[in-house]
Amino acid sequence: MEKTVVRLFYASGCAGGCCGCGPNKDAVAFEQAAAKLVEKFGEDKLSFEAYNSFDLKKFQFLKEAASPAGRIAVPLVSVNEKVVAAGKMPSFSELEKQVGKSLRKAD
C-alpha cells in the first residue's frame, strides 16, 4: 500500500547559521499535527516531509498555489499532490479531513 504523504513547505526564519531565534513555529505545529495524525490513522499509512524551499520541478503541483506573479505563500501544507492550505497552517480538522479522504481513495 502506498503511503499518504503530508508535506510542509515553509520559510526558515534564520538566514544562515543559528541565530538563537528558536524553532520555526510552522514546523513545530506541523510536528504536533503529524503526531495526532499518526495516532488517529497509524504510522504505516502516512509519511511526512518538510522543506524550507520550493523545488517546482520536483513538486509541479505547487504551481497551482502560486499567485499570478509566481509567488507561493508559506507555510504551505499539502496531502499527496493536493494543496490543503497556503499562507497559513491549516487547522487540524482540515488536515485530518484531507488525510482521511486520501486514505479512503487508497483503499
C-alpha positions in Angstrom: 0.0 0.0 0.0 1.3 3.4 -0.9 1.5 5.9 1.9 -0.3 9.2 2.0 2.4 11.9 2.0 1.8 15.1 4.1 4.2 17.9 3.2 5.1 21.2 4.8 6.8 23.9 2.8 8.0 26.8 5.0 10.3 29.7 5.1 13.2 29.5 7.5 13.3 32.4 9.9 17.1 32.1 10.2 19.3 33.1 7.3 22.5 31.1 7.6 23.6 29.6 10.9 21.9 29.6 14.2 20.7 33.0 15.4 19.1 31.8 18.5 15.6 32.6 17.2 14.3 29.1 18.3 12.4 26.5 16.2 10.2 27.5 13.4 6.6 27.8 14.7 5.1 26.3 11.5 7.5 23.3 11.7 6.5 22.8 15.4 2.8 23.0 14.5 3.4 20.5 11.7 5.1 18.1 14.0 2.3 18.3 16.5 -0.3 17.7 13.8 1.8 14.8 12.4 1.8 13.1 15.8 -2.0 13.4 16.1 -2.5 12.1 12.5 -0.3 9.1 13.3 -2.2 8.4 16.5 -5.5 8.5 14.5 -4.6 6.8 11.2 -1.4 4.8 12.0 2.2 5.3 11.1 2.2 2.6 8.4 -0.3 4.6 6.3 1.4 8.0 6.5 4.6 9.7 5.5 5.7 13.3 6.5 8.1 15.6 4.7 9.2 19.2 5.5 11.0 21.6 3.1 12.3 25.1 3.7 12.4 25.8 0.0 10.4 25.1 -3.2 11.5 22.8 -6.0 8.9 23.5 -8.6 10.4 20.9 -11.0 10.1 18.2 -8.3 6.7 19.4 -7.0 4.9 20.7 -10.0 1.6 20.7 -8.2 2.8 23.7 -6.2 2.4 25.9 -9.3 -1.4 25.8 -8.8 -0.9 27.6 -5.4 1.3 30.3 -7.0 0.0 33.9 -7.3 -0.2 35.4 -10.8 3.3 36.9 -10.0 4.6 33.3 -9.4 4.9 33.7 -5.6 3.9 30.9 -3.3 2.6 31.8 0.2 4.2 30.0 3.1 3.6 28.0 5.0 2.0 25.6 2.6 0.7 22.2 3.5 -0.2 19.5 1.0 -1.6 16.0 1.2 -0.1 14.0 -1.7 -0.4 16.5 -4.5 -3.4 18.5 -3.2 -2.6 21.8 -1.5 -4.6 22.0 1.8 -3.5 25.5 2.8 -1.2 28.2 1.5 -0.1 31.2 3.6 -1.2 29.6 6.9 -1.1 26.4 8.8 -4.4 24.5 8.3 -6.5 23.6 11.3 -6.0 20.0 12.5 -9.6 19.2 11.4 -8.9 20.5 7.9 -5.7 18.4 7.6 -7.4 15.3 9.2 -10.3 15.6 6.7 -7.9 15.7 3.7 -5.8 12.8 5.0 -8.9 10.8 5.6 -10.1 11.4 2.0 -6.7 10.4 0.7 -6.7 7.2 2.7 -10.2 6.2 1.6 -9.1 6.6 -2.1 -6.1 4.4 -1.5 -8.2 1.5 -0.1 
